[in-house]
Amino acid sequence: MKIKDSVVIVTGASGGIGLATARILSDRGAKVVLAARSEKILKKLEKEIPNSFAVPTDMREPREIKALIKKTQKKFGRIDALINNAGQGMRSSVENIDMDGYKDIMELNVFSVVRAMQAVIPIMRSQGGGLILNISSMVSKNYFPGLAAYASTKYALNAITLTARTELEPDHIIVSVFHPKMTATGFGQNSLGEKYASSAGRPGMSADTPEAVAEAIVKQIESGEPEANM
């Protein structure tokens, strides 16, 4: 996809990978819609990032997802790309998974993504195409103790993404999935269950910077590859 002059929605854009991706897209000439829960942070970022538009959105709320899509289309007249980056982790043994917490991260990591996809697909189809990029995780390719609940949400996301890619190919809508590995953000501290540093992992593992991950994401947007990872 050509980035310059495109309209791109980035969820989870108030920090970490989402913010880094939004900044790079803006630098490349895109009109970037910043979606996250914190209105205060987004309004500050809207002033800092050229050609950005802040839409405070709780992705767990179906009505707010619909409002995000509607406001974006009203302002720009089109939606060229949707980057589903908002998500939350959970660290717990399978034996001790808190089911309410599990339902909560499933709502954000899976259901909100499907709802956002369902909202933009008709728009992209009517305009002749578009791109949807879902941010998964390398944990969906491995089996790490303590991460079963979180990983399962990303396993589901992978299946949804790659199935939708096949379904929407005739409509010229590209659907792809990106797999970050350990990234130096506050993700671990914001996870449910046991708190951990985002850079903590197995011996010898190092954490990527959000900027490095964002560069790889932008490269995948341009290439349209079905899957990519760090």
C-alpha positions in Angstrom: 0.0 0.0 0.0 1.2 3.5 -0.7 1.5 5.4 2.6 1.7 9.0 1.4 -1.7 10.7 1.6 -3.4 7.6 2.9 -5.8 7.7 5.8 -4.7 5.2 8.5 -6.4 4.4 11.8 -4.0 3.2 14.6 -5.6 1.8 17.8 -3.6 1.7 21.0 -1.9 4.9 19.7 -1.2 6.6 23.0 2.1 4.8 23.6 4.5 2.0 22.7 4.3 0.3 19.4 1.1 2.2 18.4 2.5 5.6 19.0 5.8 4.8 17.3 3.9 3.5 14.3 1.7 6.6 14.1 4.8 8.8 14.2 6.5 7.0 11.3 3.3 7.0 9.2 2.9 10.7 9.7 6.6 11.2 8.7 5.8 9.3 5.5 2.9 11.6 4.7 -0.1 9.7 6.0 -3.1 11.2 7.7 -3.1 9.3 11.0 -6.1 8.7 13.2 -5.0 8.2 16.8 -7.3 5.9 18.8 -6.9 5.1 22.5 -8.7 5.6 25.8 -6.8 8.6 27.2 -8.3 11.8 25.7 -5.7 13.9 27.5 -2.7 12.0 26.0 -4.3 11.9 22.5 -5.1 15.6 22.4 -1.4 16.3 23.3 -0.2 13.9 20.6 -2.6 15.5 18.1 -0.7 18.8 18.5 2.7 17.0 18.1 2.1 14.7 15.2 1.4 16.4 11.8 -1.7 15.4 10.0 -3.1 13.5 13.0 -6.6 13.3 14.3 -7.4 12.2 17.8 -10.4 10.1 18.5 -10.6 8.9 22.1 -11.9 5.3 21.9 -12.3 2.4 24.3 -12.0 -0.5 22.0 -13.9 -2.7 24.5 -17.0 -0.7 23.7 -18.8 -1.6 20.4 -20.4 1.8 20.2 -17.1 3.6 20.5 -15.6 1.5 17.7 -18.5 2.4 15.4 -18.0 6.1 16.4 -14.3 5.9 15.6 -15.0 4.6 12.1 -17.8 7.1 11.5 -15.7 10.1 12.7 -12.8 9.1 10.5 -14.9 8.7 7.4 -16.7 12.0 8.1 -13.4 13.9 8.4 -11.4 12.3 5.6 -14.0 10.7 3.3 -12.2 7.4 3.2 -10.3 4.9 5.3 -7.3 3.3 3.6 -5.9 1.3 6.4 -6.7 0.0 9.9 -4.0 -1.1 12.3 -5.5 -3.0 15.2 -2.7 -2.6 17.8 -4.7 -2.1 21.0 -4.2 -5.1 23.4 -3.5 -6.2 26.9 -1.5 -9.1 28.3 -2.2 -11.6 31.1 0.3 -13.6 33.0 -0.9 -16.7 35.0 -0.6 -20.4 35.0 -3.5 -22.2 33.4 -4.5 -23.5 36.8 -4.9 -20.0 38.1 -6.3 -18.1 35.2 -8.9 -15.6 36.4 -11.9 -16.1 34.1 -13.2 -12.6 34.4 -9.8 -11.2 33.4 -9.5 -13.7 30.6 -12.9 -12.6 29.2 -11.6 -9.0 29.5 -8.5 -9.5 27.4 -10.4 -11.6 24.9 -12.8 -8.7 24.5 -10.0 -6.3 23.7 -7.5 -8.6 21.9 -10.0 -10.5 19.7 -13.6 -9.2 19.8 -12.7 -5.5 19.4 -10.5 -6.4 16.4 -13.3 -8.3 14.7 -15.8 -5.5 15.4 -13.4 -2.9 13.9 -12.8 -5.1 10.9 -16.5 -5.5 10.4 -17.0 -1.7 10.5 -14.3 -0.9 7.9 -14.8 -3.7 5.5 -17.9 -2.3 3.8 -16.2 1.1 3.5 -13.0 -0.4 2.0 -15.1 -2.5 -0.4 -17.0 0.5 -1.6 -13.9 2.5 -2.2 -12.2 -0.3 -4.1 -9.8 -1.7 -1.5 -7.8 -1.1 1.6 -5.6 -2.7 4.2 -6.1 -4.2 7.6 -3.1 -5.1 9.7 -3.6 -6.9 13.0 -0.8 -6.9 15.6 -0.4 -10.4 17.1 2.7 -11.7 19.0 5.4 -14.2 18.7 3.9 -15.9 21.7 1.3 -17.3 19.3 4.1 -19.3 17.7 5.5 -20.7 21.0 4.5 -22.2 24.3 5.6 -20.0 27.3 4.6 -21.0 30.8 2.4 -18.3 32.3 1.2 -16.9 29.0 -1.4 -19.4 27.9 -4.4 -17.0 28.2 -2.7 -14.1 26.4 -1.2 -16.4 23.7 -4.6 -18.0 23.1 -6.0 -14.6 22.2 -3.3 -14.1 19.6 -3.7 -17.7 18.2 -7.3 -16.7 17.6 -6.3 -13.4 16.0 -3.9 -15.2 13.6 -6.7 -17.5 12.4 -9.2 -14.7 12.0 -6.7 -12.5 10.1 -5.5 -15.1 7.6 -9.0 -16.4 7.0 -10.2 -12.9 6.3 -7.3 -12.3 4.0 -8.6 -15.1 1.7 -12.2 -14.0 2.0 -11.5 -10.4 1.2 -8.9 -10.9 -1.6 -11.6 -10.5 -4.3 -12.5 -7.1 -2.9 -8.8 -5.9 -3.0 -8.7 -5.7 0.8 -5.4 -6.9 2.1 -5.5 -8.4 5.6 -2.2 -9.1 7.3 -0.8 -10.1 10.7 2.4 -8.9 12.4 4.2 -10.7 15.2 6.3 -8.5 17.6 8.5 -10.3 20.0 9.7 -8.8 23.3 9.4 -5.0 23.1 10.7 -2.3 25.5 7.3 -0.9 26.5 5.1 -0.8 29.6 3.1 -3.8 28.3 4.2 -6.2 31.0 3.3 -3.7 33.8 -0.1 -3.1 32.3 -0.9 -6.8 32.0 -3.4 -8.6 34.2 -2.2 -11.1 36.7 1.5 -11.2 37.6 3.3 -8.0 36.7 6.6 -8.3 34.9 9.0 -6.0 33.0 8.4 -6.1 29.3 12.1 -6.7 28.6 12.0 -9.8 30.9 12.2 -13.0 29.2 14.3 -16.1 28.7 18.0 -15.8 29.2 19.7 -14.2 26.3 16.5 -12.5 25.0 16.7 -8.8 24.3 13.9 -6.3 23.8 13.2 -4.4 20.5 12.5 -0.7 20.7 9.0 0.4 19.7 10.6 2.4 16.9 12.2 -0.7 15.4 9.0 -2.7 15.6 7.1 0.3 14.0 9.6 0.3 11.1 8.9 -3.3 10.5 5.2 -2.8 10.6 5.4 0.1 8.1 7.5 -2.1 5.8 4.7 -4.8 5.9 2.1 -2.2 5.2 4.0 -1.3 2.1 4.6 -4.9 1.0 1.2 -6.3 1.9 2.8 -9.6 3.0 0.4 -11.9 4.9 2.7 -12.4 7.9 5.8 -10.8 9.2 7.7 -10.7 12.5 10.8 -9.2 14.1 
